[in-house]
Amino acid sequence: MQKTDIIRDVTEILKNKFNVQVEEIEHISLLDPAIGMLPRDLFTLFFDLESKYDIKFVERFDYIDELIDIVYQKIIR
């Protein structure tokens, strides 16, 4: 799996499940008021990604680019 696949998956989940459209992913906080996600939405995304990729998070994951990097690092192991 390529990082571009994860970017596509995460941005599709954000769009379809949370109605969040992102054009730029670099260091954008999902909790930024301009994005509009609530902390509970972040937990839902957290569990969706854990389930989709069969991974466990222990890191901070409120920035989109960091979230994608974390998923990518965990699945290439």
VOPAGU-2260 file (C-alpha; in pm, 1 decimal, decimal comma):
REM VOPAGU-2260
SITE   aa  ch    i         X         Y         Z
SITE  MET   A    0       0,0       0,0       0,0
SITE  GLN   A    1     125,6     342,4     -92,6
SITE  LYS   A    2      96,7     660,2     112,1
SITE  THR   A    3    -119,6     807,7    -164,0
SITE  ASP   A    4    -371,1     527,3     -99,3
SITE  ILE   A    5    -391,3     626,2     267,1
SITE  ILE   A    6    -429,2     993,7     176,7
SITE  ARG   A    7    -717,2     900,0     -52,0
SITE  ASP   A    8    -880,8     678,3     213,3
SITE  VAL   A    9    -851,4     934,4     493,8
SITE  THR   A   10    -976,4    1224,8     283,5
SITE  GLU   A   11   -1267,7    1012,3     156,9
SITE  ILE   A   12   -1365,7     919,7     513,8
SITE  LEU   A   13   -1342,5    1285,0     615,9
SITE  LYS   A   14   -1560,1    1389,0     323,8
SITE  ASN   A   15   -1818,9    1110,7     335,4
SITE  LYS   A   16   -1856,7    1057,9     708,8
SITE  PHE   A   17   -1782,5    1403,0     853,0
SITE  ASN   A   18   -1857,8    1632,9     558,5
SITE  VAL   A   19   -1503,7    1771,3     581,9
SITE  GLN   A   20   -1343,4    1868,5     253,4
SITE  VAL   A   21    -966,9    1923,3     270,9
SITE  GLU   A   22    -756,6    2058,6     -11,3
SITE  GLU   A   23    -430,2    2066,9     184,0
SITE  ILE   A   24    -323,9    1803,1     435,9
SITE  GLU   A   25       7,4    1942,7     559,3
SITE  HIS   A   26     -11,3    2022,1     930,2
SITE  ILE   A   27    -386,0    2090,4     933,8
SITE  SER   A   28    -542,9    2018,6    1271,3
SITE  LEU   A   29    -866,7    1825,8    1251,3
SITE  LEU   A   30    -976,1    2015,4    1561,8
SITE  ASP   A   31    -924,7    2355,0    1398,5
SITE  PRO   A   32   -1257,6    2543,0    1403,5
SITE  ALA   A   33   -1222,1    2599,6    1027,8
SITE  ILE   A   34   -1236,9    2221,1     976,5
SITE  GLY   A   35   -1535,3    2180,4    1206,1
SITE  MET   A   36   -1468,0    1841,4    1362,5
SITE  LEU   A   37   -1548,3    1779,6    1726,6
SITE  PRO   A   38   -1328,8    1571,4    1957,9
SITE  ARG   A   39   -1584,2    1289,5    1942,7
SITE  ASP   A   40   -1551,4    1291,3    1562,6
SITE  LEU   A   41   -1179,1    1241,3    1602,6
SITE  PHE   A   42   -1243,5     931,6    1814,4
SITE  THR   A   43   -1476,4     794,6    1549,4
SITE  LEU   A   44   -1211,1     852,0    1283,7
SITE  PHE   A   45    -954,0     694,5    1515,7
SITE  PHE   A   46   -1157,8     374,7    1550,8
SITE  ASP   A   47   -1248,2     365,4    1181,3
SITE  LEU   A   48    -881,0     377,3    1084,1
SITE  GLU   A   49    -779,6     121,6    1345,6
SITE  SER   A   50   -1041,2    -113,5    1207,4
SITE  LYS   A   51    -969,9     -45,1     839,4
SITE  TYR   A   52    -594,1     -95,3     868,7
SITE  ASP   A   53    -583,6    -336,4    1165,2
SITE  ILE   A   54    -356,9    -104,1    1365,3
SITE  LYS   A   55    -352,5      53,2    1713,0
SITE  PHE   A   56    -285,7     421,0    1778,7
SITE  VAL   A   57     -81,7     548,8    2071,4
SITE  GLU   A   58      33,8     872,7    1908,5
SITE  ARG   A   59    -123,8    1213,8    1866,0
SITE  PHE   A   60    -338,8    1213,1    1555,3
SITE  ASP   A   61    -522,9    1542,9    1523,6
SITE  TYR   A   62    -312,7    1667,8    1231,9
SITE  ILE   A   63    -405,5    1512,0     899,2
SITE  ASP   A   64     -51,4    1473,8     770,6
SITE  GLU   A   65      65,8    1318,3    1098,2
SITE  LEU   A   66    -232,2    1082,7    1097,6
SITE  ILE   A   67    -150,2     964,8     745,7
SITE  ASP   A   68     217,3     919,8     837,2
SITE  ILE   A   69     123,5     714,7    1144,9
SITE  VAL   A   70    -105,0     483,7     945,2
SITE  TYR   A   71     155,6     445,9     671,7
SITE  GLN   A   72     435,0     361,8     918,2
SITE  LYS   A   73     219,6     104,4    1094,2
SITE  ILE   A   74     106,6     -81,3     784,9
SITE  ILE   A   75     445,5    -103,7     613,1
SITE  ARG   A   76     599,6    -288,3     908,0
